[in-house]
Amino acid sequence: MQHWRGIFKPVSADRYWRDDFETFVLAKTLHFNQLYLVAIGEALGLFHALQWLQDMHFDSIHFELDSKITKDAFHSHYSDVTEFGSIITACRELFSLYFHNSRVEFVRRQANSAAHALARETISLASPAIYYVIPSCIEPIIINEML
């Protein structure tokens, strides 16, 4: 679906975490039953990841985003009063309160293939899922990245 201000797509907040040795730790999938502008969907994904990891009392996290727009907005001091800007502001607040030894970085989409494979899998799920072992849909990708 296209709109004069951008492309609307189904959104899922799919993330997986690795430790300092690049070993899989856990993954979470969350699918929204609405269409959002792509930028808003990316910001919502970051917000839900921050919120969930804060609830679990994680710190020292390197968040890798394949949306340069979201990463740049997160690091910007520019005030944005749009819906996207409100979500980014909420992300900054959570990050500054709970993630002291962490950072938010941009990675090219090709380097984030496991997250996109997980996102494709999410569409078929009826509810959010948390994986404590590597999901089969990303296992080959994770193993290849570790080699």
C-alpha positions as CSV (number, residue, x, y, z in Angstrom):
1,M,0.0,0.0,0.0
2,Q,1.4,3.4,-0.9
3,H,0.5,6.8,0.5
4,W,1.7,10.2,-0.5
5,R,4.0,10.4,2.5
6,G,5.5,7.0,2.3
7,I,5.0,3.3,2.2
8,F,2.7,1.5,4.7
9,K,3.8,-2.0,5.6
10,P,2.9,-4.6,8.3
11,V,5.3,-4.2,11.2
12,S,7.0,-6.8,13.3
13,A,9.5,-6.1,16.1
14,D,11.8,-9.0,15.7
15,R,15.1,-9.0,17.5
16,Y,17.7,-11.5,18.5
17,W,20.6,-11.0,20.9
18,R,24.2,-12.4,20.9
19,D,26.8,-12.2,23.6
20,D,30.3,-10.8,23.3
21,F,31.4,-14.0,21.6
22,E,28.6,-13.7,19.0
23,T,26.8,-16.7,20.5
24,F,23.0,-16.6,20.3
25,V,21.4,-15.6,23.6
26,L,17.7,-15.2,22.9
27,A,15.2,-13.9,20.3
28,K,11.8,-12.3,20.5
29,T,9.1,-11.8,17.8
30,L,6.2,-9.4,18.0
31,H,3.8,-8.7,15.1
32,F,1.5,-5.7,14.9
33,N,-1.8,-6.1,13.2
34,Q,-1.7,-2.7,11.6
35,L,0.0,-1.0,8.7
36,Y,2.5,1.6,9.6
37,L,4.9,3.9,7.8
38,V,8.2,2.1,7.5
39,A,10.0,4.7,9.6
40,I,7.4,4.4,12.4
41,G,7.6,0.6,12.3
42,E,11.4,0.8,12.7
43,A,11.1,3.2,15.6
44,L,8.5,1.0,17.2
45,G,10.8,-2.0,16.9
46,L,13.6,-0.2,18.7
47,F,11.1,1.0,21.4
48,H,9.8,-2.5,22.1
49,A,13.3,-3.9,22.2
50,L,14.4,-1.2,24.7
51,Q,11.3,-1.8,26.8
52,W,11.7,-5.5,26.9
53,L,15.4,-5.5,27.7
54,Q,14.9,-2.9,30.4
55,D,12.2,-5.1,31.9
56,M,14.7,-8.0,32.0
57,H,17.4,-5.6,33.5
58,F,19.8,-6.1,30.6
59,D,22.6,-3.5,30.1
60,S,25.7,-3.2,27.9
61,I,23.7,-3.8,24.8
62,H,24.7,-2.8,21.3
63,F,21.5,-2.2,19.3
64,E,22.0,-2.7,15.6
65,L,19.5,-1.0,13.4
66,D,19.3,-1.4,9.6
67,S,17.4,1.9,9.4
68,K,19.8,4.8,9.1
69,I,16.8,7.2,9.5
70,T,15.9,5.7,12.9
71,K,19.6,5.6,14.0
72,D,20.2,9.2,12.9
73,A,17.0,10.4,14.6
74,F,17.9,8.6,17.8
75,H,21.2,10.4,17.9
76,S,19.9,13.8,16.8
77,H,19.1,16.7,19.1
78,Y,16.5,18.0,16.7
79,S,13.0,18.2,18.1
80,D,10.4,16.2,16.0
81,V,6.8,16.6,16.9
82,T,5.5,13.9,14.6
83,E,4.5,10.4,15.7
84,F,7.9,9.1,14.6
85,G,9.6,11.8,16.7
86,S,7.5,11.0,19.7
87,I,8.5,7.3,19.5
88,I,12.2,8.3,19.1
89,T,11.9,10.6,22.1
90,A,10.5,7.7,24.2
91,C,13.4,5.5,23.0
92,R,15.9,8.1,24.0
93,E,14.3,8.4,27.5
94,L,14.4,4.6,28.1
95,F,17.9,4.4,26.7
96,S,19.3,7.2,28.9
97,L,17.6,5.9,32.0
98,Y,18.5,2.2,31.7
99,F,21.2,1.5,29.2
100,H,24.4,3.2,30.5
101,N,27.0,1.0,28.7
102,S,25.1,0.6,25.5
103,R,25.0,2.1,22.1
104,V,22.7,2.3,19.0
105,E,24.4,1.7,15.7
106,F,23.5,1.4,12.0
107,V,24.3,-1.8,10.1
108,R,23.6,-2.4,6.5
109,R,20.5,-4.6,5.8
110,Q,22.7,-7.4,4.3
111,A,24.5,-7.7,7.7
112,N,21.1,-8.0,9.5
113,S,19.8,-11.1,7.5
114,A,19.0,-13.1,10.6
115,A,16.6,-10.4,11.9
116,H,14.9,-10.2,8.5
117,A,14.5,-14.0,8.4
118,L,13.0,-13.9,11.8
119,A,10.6,-11.1,10.6
120,R,9.4,-13.3,7.7
121,E,8.7,-16.1,10.2
122,T,6.8,-13.8,12.5
123,I,4.0,-13.2,10.0
124,S,2.9,-16.8,10.4
125,L,2.8,-16.6,14.3
126,A,-0.5,-15.8,16.1
127,S,1.2,-14.3,19.1
128,P,4.6,-13.0,20.3
129,A,7.3,-15.6,20.8
130,I,10.5,-15.7,22.9
131,Y,13.2,-18.2,21.8
132,Y,15.8,-19.4,24.2
133,V,17.3,-21.7,21.6
134,I,18.1,-20.6,18.0
135,P,14.9,-20.7,15.9
136,S,15.2,-23.0,12.9
137,C,14.4,-20.1,10.6
138,I,17.7,-18.3,11.5
139,E,19.9,-21.2,12.6
140,P,21.9,-21.5,9.3
141,I,22.4,-17.8,9.2
142,I,23.6,-17.6,12.9
143,I,26.0,-20.6,12.3
144,N,27.4,-19.0,9.2
145,E,28.0,-15.7,11.0
146,M,29.9,-17.6,13.8
147,L,32.3,-19.3,11.3
